[in-house]
Structures are given as C-alpha cells and as structure tokens.
Amino acid sequence: MAELPDAGPTKGAPTTPATDVYPRKILEYMEGFLISKTVFTSCELGVFDVLLAAERPLSAEEISQAVGASLDGTQRLLAACAGLQLLNTHWDNGQVFYSNTEQSRVFLTRSSPLSLCQSIQYSSRTIYLCWHYLTDAVREGRNQYEKAFGVSSKDLFQALYRSDEEMVKFMHLMNSIWNICGRDVVTAFDLTPFKVICDLGGDFFKDSLPVADLYILARILHDWTDERCIELLCRIYKACKPGGAVLLVEALLNEDGSGPLTAQLYSLNMLVQTEGRERTGAQYAALLAASGFTNIQHRLTGKIYDAVLGHKET
Ligand code: ASE
C-alpha cells in the first residue's frame, strides 16, 4: 500500500538495513473508529446479553434471530467480535458457535454490576457525534453542540443536559466508570480525618454549599476554564471547615504534556464537549493555591483517574 519504492543499492553509501516501511500504526489509527463502531453496534444490538442468557455457545442464526438483525450482517459482526477477542468461537461439525469471553461477560453485558454499556452508549450516541466536528473544534477552539445537536452552547449544562433522556445518559456515564476507577481514587489519600464528606454535584456555581470537612470534585474542573475553576474553588474554600480539604479527581496530564495518551485524548474531548481541558498536577495545584488552599499534593493511580488534595488551614 504505502511501501516506499526500492531505491536499490547506492554506490559508495553503506547499504541501509531492510526497514519495515509498512505503516502499521498509521493504518491502525486511520481505521480505529471501525473498532469503536463494532463494539458500539454489538452492545446496542445486545449480542453479549443474548449470549449471557443462553448459557451455551450460539450459532449466528440463533443470535441474529434473538437480536432481530439480518443473518448476513450478524455473521460479519460476530466474526469481527471474535477477531477483536470479544467473543470465543467453538467449532462443531464445520459450524461455528459463539460465546462471551470473560471480559465481555463482565463489562459488556447490561446486567453486570461492572457493565460499561452505559458508557459505550454515551460514546456512541453523543461523543462520536461531537467528534465528527473535531476539526471545527480545533479551528474555533470551542465545543460543537450547535453543529452536532442544534442546541446553543452558551450554558454548558443546558447543552449537556439538552433533554431529560440526555441528562440521564450523562449521569449513567459519569457513574459507570467509578465501578472501575472509584476505589483507587478514594484510597489514594488517607481520608479518615474527614468526617463530613460532600460529593459535589448540582448547580454548584449558584446554590449555597453545605458545610463539610472534605469536598470531592470528581471530573468537575475539567469542564471549566481556569477562571470558572477558581470561582468554584473559592466558593468551596469559604464553605469548608478549617482543617478541611478538597479532593480533585481528574485524569492528570504529565507535567511536560507527553502523556498519558488517554488524558491527551480526553483533553480533545473536553474541547469538543465542554469549556474545559485536562490539566497537569501543577496546573491543578495553581488553581487550588489561587483559591486559598495549601499543602497541595497529587497521587497517580495508574488507571484513568488520579487524585489531587488541597487543604484549608486550621
Ligand atoms: C465530563 C466528562 C465527560 C463532560 C463530558 C464528558 C466524559 C465524556 N464526556 O465532565 C468522560 C470522560 N471521557 C472522555 C472521552 O472524555
């Protein structure tokens, strides 16, 4: 495909070693969305749920009937899922049968306590549509709700919650990741000194804040500009008991911006979907310090979300 032409041996120059010029990574990235869409569609049709209920490997015919889809389409989808190692194949008399892999059963079935189906649905129905306008988002430096959904983006949460259904979908998205990353972020620091803990949600720019020893801001600041973050943190600082603290839960970027890739991509997502960005530990520390907090520390978890703790002096 994109093999370089063979220049042949050059007189006098040392022979170059035969390098692999097949652009494996670029091809993988170019078509990465094919994988995303295969997963989205399999979850939306309920392929993994049908296999969970069956408790034995099923043929493509059985699965296509159970999910109400064409046989030909289902056969191709199942083959791709097997290629992605999301389904096991079992051969019997020249016929193929499918079953869930362990990971599919735990994370891709709707009834599982660790299900990611809600996140996948939000990716499929909202994030994917916003990313259609990533080029515009980069050019304009702002989110793309008006183009993607025809709603004004003046008030961020009016756009994010553009219908009750959309609000519920977003809540499910926000919730489902804590089954996977929650324990690590709440155990990153010793929180036992804090008796009254407030997990901040709602209209926290307007509503009066409850008095507490610890405020948790999980994936809140990444929605907002530095100015809005400081405005919110100052409100929390005022409400916070002396000796209390604020815990930020965010996907931290390396100090030099060199990674992790997930945080870099999430920062692009904050561009297409919000008014914010992902930040480094030092950037969050600066926001906390500007709002009065001291003794600021951060801890990496090795998963998506990390923790930053800032204190209010006694
Ligand atoms: C927000 C979090 C998210 C606002 C919009 C969002 C997420 C997706 N859309 O506070 C979760 C993080 N995932 C990504 C891809 O950014």
Residues whose N, C-alpha, C, O or C-beta is under 5 A from the ligand:
A	BS01	ASE	R219 D223 Y266 N269 Q273
